[in-house]
């Protein structure tokens, strides 16, 4: 981890927005609607599934991961895009605004790199979006042809004219760590999201939101 990163890019679901229960709920409801006999995992069961490397984003892979056949997963994604924010709208985690303001006041540029769409992310983050550099909001539907997270991290560093070693990606899945590695940026995992990240010699972990500034820049944990 750099001693003072100049840019920090955040994943959204499970990092800034507490959305896993709602995602599992829409899976449950679509299971009933489609007449599928599936047992949707609990939050803890799903987190263990992701920690073993199961791909769950973009959303089509989420439905497949919990047992939807591919053709119904595609259909479920169409419904998800129309219904999720209307029927299952999640909220950001407590303390997100304070954490982002701490980083911004320290002179750090902030960006988003997510596999979710603008229509789902913007209402969930609400006023917290003011802390982000508008050039570096990489939603899944920003481009006609969706880009990988590693590509978005590279593009974000380019737009900010910053060396890759001065950038950090904050995520909650093994796939996020891999995207950071592919892009050549540092990675900070969070232990409260969609996966089960544990401390290791190779990886910095924030146990909660208040620890993120401390882990990124050696600042005191928020209180």
ChimeraX attribute file (.defattr): number of C-alpha atoms within 10 A of each C-alpha:
attribute: neighborCount
match mode: 1-to-1
recipient: residues
	/A:1	17
	/A:2	13
	/A:3	10
	/A:4	15
	/A:5	20
	/A:6	22
	/A:7	24
	/A:8	27
	/A:9	26
	/A:10	23
	/A:11	23
	/A:12	24
	/A:13	22
	/A:14	20
	/A:15	24
	/A:16	26
	/A:17	19
	/A:18	21
	/A:19	22
	/A:20	17
	/A:21	14
	/A:22	16
	/A:23	20
	/A:24	19
	/A:25	15
	/A:26	19
	/A:27	24
	/A:28	17
	/A:29	12
	/A:30	20
	/A:31	21
	/A:32	12
	/A:33	9
	/A:34	12
	/A:35	9
	/A:36	14
	/A:37	10
	/A:38	13
	/A:39	11
	/A:40	18
	/A:41	17
	/A:42	13
	/A:43	16
	/A:44	11
	/A:45	12
	/A:46	20
	/A:47	21
	/A:48	17
	/A:49	19
	/A:50	20
	/A:51	19
	/A:52	12
	/A:53	12
	/A:54	18
	/A:55	18
	/A:56	20
	/A:57	16
	/A:58	15
	/A:59	19
	/A:60	21
	/A:61	18
	/A:62	20
	/A:63	27
	/A:64	18
	/A:65	20
	/A:66	20
	/A:67	19
	/A:68	22
	/A:69	12
	/A:70	13
	/A:71	10
	/A:72	18
	/A:73	22
	/A:74	17
	/A:75	14
	/A:76	21
	/A:77	18
	/A:78	12
	/A:79	13
	/A:80	21
	/A:81	15
	/A:82	13
	/A:83	13
	/A:84	17
	/A:85	16
	/A:86	11
	/A:87	11
	/A:88	15
	/A:89	16
	/A:90	22
	/A:91	15
	/A:92	21
	/A:93	16
	/A:94	13
	/A:95	14
	/A:96	17
	/A:97	18
	/A:98	14
	/A:99	18
	/A:100	23
	/A:101	16
	/A:102	17
	/A:103	22
	/A:104	16
	/A:105	10
	/A:106	15
	/A:107	13
	/A:108	20
	/A:109	19
	/A:110	25
	/A:111	24
	/A:112	27
	/A:113	25
	/A:114	25
	/A:115	22
	/A:116	19
	/A:117	15
	/A:118	16
	/A:119	14
	/A:120	18
	/A:121	24
	/A:122	13
	/A:123	15
	/A:124	23
	/A:125	19
	/A:126	12
	/A:127	10
	/A:128	17
	/A:129	19
	/A:130	13
	/A:131	18
	/A:132	20
	/A:133	15
	/A:134	12
	/A:135	13
	/A:136	20
	/A:137	20
	/A:138	28
	/A:139	24
	/A:140	20
	/A:141	15
	/A:142	12
	/A:143	9
	/A:144	7
	/A:145	8
	/A:146	14
	/A:147	15
	/A:148	14
	/A:149	25
	/A:150	21
	/A:151	14
	/A:152	23
	/A:153	29
	/A:154	19
	/A:155	16
	/A:156	26
	/A:157	24
	/A:158	12
	/A:159	11
	/A:160	14
	/A:161	9
	/A:162	14
	/A:163	14
	/A:164	20
	/A:165	16
	/A:166	17
	/A:167	27
	/A:168	25
	/A:169	26
	/A:170	26
	/A:171	31
	/A:172	28
	/A:173	29
	/A:174	20
	/A:175	18
	/A:176	22
	/A:177	20
	/A:178	14
	/A:179	21
	/A:180	25
	/A:181	14
	/A:182	14
	/A:183	19
	/A:184	17
	/A:185	24
	/A:186	22
	/A:187	25
	/A:188	23
	/A:189	27
	/A:190	26
	/A:191	21
	/A:192	18
	/A:193	24
	/A:194	27
	/A:195	26
	/A:196	20
	/A:197	23
	/A:198	14
	/A:199	13
	/A:200	8
	/A:201	5
	/A:202	7
	/A:203	14
	/A:204	18
	/A:205	23
	/A:206	22
	/A:207	17
	/A:208	14
	/A:209	22
	/A:210	18
	/A:211	19
	/A:212	25
	/A:213	19
	/A:214	14
	/A:215	19
	/A:216	23
	/A:217	17
	/A:218	12
	/A:219	15
	/A:220	12
	/A:221	14
	/A:222	14
	/A:223	6
